[in-house]
């Protein structure tokens, strides 16, 4: 059973979310703040490449870019996308139906995730080793990320 969980995780991380949403279904993205200000460089390069519409209102996004997953990410999503009041009251009464999130996560320097907002699936991710936090290095990382997304989109 453990190998199946590992296979599923690998499929989500490297397969572009083969079980639901995909990179090609994303039209508009919101970029959450990232370590070292990478979010600014990434938004700049994404806008220049015309891969997605970059939105400043999170409610207009199909997906979000983040450099972390886990409880703090879930809390941020709840802040940005609050559930309807009636549904929240119903969920509070029935804790047995709450989804289990086994990954606690932390900031993995250089790991970037694209998360579909409807399904809450990681539809794309990458890890780019950053040697330092200079603006030149962050811009190079943003360029590499954009190129990988373009490559993924062409493959689908």
C-alpha positions as CSV (number, residue, x, y, z in Angstrom):
1,X,0.0,0.0,0.0
2,X,2.9,2.3,0.7
3,X,4.3,1.9,-2.8
4,X,0.8,2.9,-4.2
5,X,0.8,6.1,-2.2
6,X,4.3,6.9,-3.5
7,X,3.3,6.2,-7.0
8,X,0.3,8.5,-6.7
9,X,2.4,11.2,-5.2
10,X,5.0,10.8,-8.0
11,X,2.2,10.9,-10.6
12,X,0.9,14.2,-9.2
13,X,4.3,15.7,-8.8
14,X,5.8,14.8,-12.2
15,X,2.8,13.8,-14.3
16,X,1.1,17.1,-14.4
17,X,-2.0,15.9,-12.5
18,X,-3.0,13.1,-14.7
19,X,-6.1,12.4,-12.5
20,X,-8.0,15.6,-13.1
21,X,-7.0,19.1,-13.9
22,X,-4.0,19.8,-16.0
23,X,-1.7,22.7,-16.9
24,X,-3.5,23.2,-20.2
25,X,-6.8,23.7,-18.4
26,X,-5.5,26.6,-16.4
27,X,-6.2,30.1,-17.9
28,X,-5.7,32.6,-15.0
29,X,-3.3,32.3,-12.1
30,X,-2.7,34.1,-8.9
31,X,0.9,34.0,-7.6
32,X,1.2,33.8,-3.8
33,X,4.1,35.4,-2.0
34,X,7.2,33.3,-2.2
35,X,10.6,33.1,-0.5
36,X,13.0,35.8,-1.5
37,X,10.5,37.6,-3.7
38,X,10.5,34.9,-6.4
39,X,6.8,35.5,-6.9
40,X,7.6,38.9,-8.5
41,X,10.1,37.5,-10.9
42,X,7.8,34.5,-11.8
43,X,4.8,36.8,-12.4
44,X,6.9,39.0,-14.6
45,X,8.2,36.1,-16.7
46,X,4.8,34.4,-16.9
47,X,3.2,37.6,-18.1
48,X,5.9,38.1,-20.7
49,X,5.5,34.6,-22.0
50,X,1.7,34.9,-22.2
51,X,1.3,31.4,-20.8
52,X,-1.5,32.4,-18.3
53,X,-3.3,35.5,-17.5
54,X,-1.7,36.8,-14.3
55,X,-4.5,38.2,-12.0
56,X,-4.1,40.4,-8.9
57,X,-7.6,39.4,-7.6
58,X,-7.3,35.8,-6.4
59,X,-11.1,35.3,-7.0
60,X,-10.4,35.5,-10.8
61,X,-7.8,32.7,-10.8
62,X,-8.2,29.1,-11.9
63,X,-5.0,28.1,-10.1
64,X,-2.3,29.5,-7.7
65,X,1.4,29.3,-7.7
66,X,3.0,28.6,-4.3
67,X,6.3,27.5,-2.9
68,X,4.7,25.6,0.0
69,X,2.0,23.1,0.8
70,X,0.5,22.0,4.0
71,X,-1.5,23.6,6.8
72,X,-0.4,27.2,6.3
73,X,-1.2,26.9,2.6
74,X,-4.6,25.5,3.3
75,X,-5.3,28.3,5.7
76,X,-4.3,30.9,3.1
77,X,-6.6,29.3,0.6
78,X,-9.5,29.4,3.1
79,X,-8.7,33.1,3.6
80,X,-8.7,33.9,-0.1
81,X,-11.5,31.5,-1.0
82,X,-13.9,31.2,2.0
83,X,-16.4,28.4,1.8
84,X,-20.1,29.3,1.7
85,X,-21.5,29.9,5.2
86,X,-24.1,27.1,4.9
87,X,-21.6,24.6,3.8
88,X,-19.1,25.6,6.5
89,X,-21.8,25.0,9.2
90,X,-22.6,21.6,7.7
91,X,-19.0,20.6,7.6
92,X,-18.5,21.7,11.3
93,X,-21.2,19.2,12.3
94,X,-19.8,16.2,10.4
95,X,-16.0,16.0,11.0
96,X,-15.9,12.5,9.6
97,X,-16.2,13.8,6.0
98,X,-13.3,16.2,6.2
99,X,-10.5,15.4,3.8
100,X,-7.3,14.0,5.2
101,X,-4.2,15.9,4.3
102,X,-1.2,13.7,5.3
103,X,1.4,16.0,3.9
104,X,2.3,18.6,6.5
105,X,4.7,20.4,4.2
106,X,7.2,23.1,4.7
107,X,9.0,25.6,2.6
108,X,11.2,23.5,0.3
109,X,13.5,26.1,-1.1
110,X,13.3,25.9,-4.9
111,X,10.1,23.9,-5.1
112,X,7.2,25.5,-6.9
113,X,3.6,24.1,-7.2
114,X,0.7,25.1,-9.4
115,X,-2.5,24.1,-7.5
116,X,-5.9,23.9,-9.3
117,X,-8.4,25.8,-7.1
118,X,-11.5,23.7,-7.9
119,X,-9.9,20.3,-7.3
120,X,-7.1,21.5,-4.9
121,X,-4.8,19.2,-6.9
122,X,-1.2,19.9,-7.6
123,X,-1.3,20.1,-11.4
124,X,2.3,20.9,-12.0
125,X,5.5,21.3,-9.9
126,X,9.2,21.6,-10.2
127,X,12.3,21.9,-8.1
128,X,14.9,24.4,-9.1
129,X,18.0,24.6,-6.9
130,X,18.7,28.2,-6.0
131,X,22.3,28.9,-5.1
132,X,21.5,32.4,-3.7
133,X,18.8,35.0,-3.5
134,X,20.2,37.7,-5.8
135,X,17.8,39.2,-8.2
136,X,19.7,37.8,-11.1
137,X,19.5,34.2,-9.7
138,X,15.8,34.6,-8.9
139,X,15.1,35.9,-12.5
140,X,17.0,32.9,-13.9
141,X,14.9,30.6,-11.8
142,X,11.7,32.2,-13.0
143,X,12.9,31.8,-16.6
144,X,13.6,28.1,-16.0
145,X,10.2,27.6,-14.5
146,X,8.4,29.3,-17.4
147,X,10.4,27.2,-19.9
148,X,9.4,24.0,-18.1
149,X,5.7,25.0,-18.1
150,X,5.9,25.8,-21.8
151,X,7.4,22.4,-22.4
152,X,4.7,20.7,-20.4
153,X,1.9,22.5,-22.3
154,X,3.4,21.5,-25.6
155,X,3.6,17.8,-24.5
156,X,-0.1,17.7,-23.6
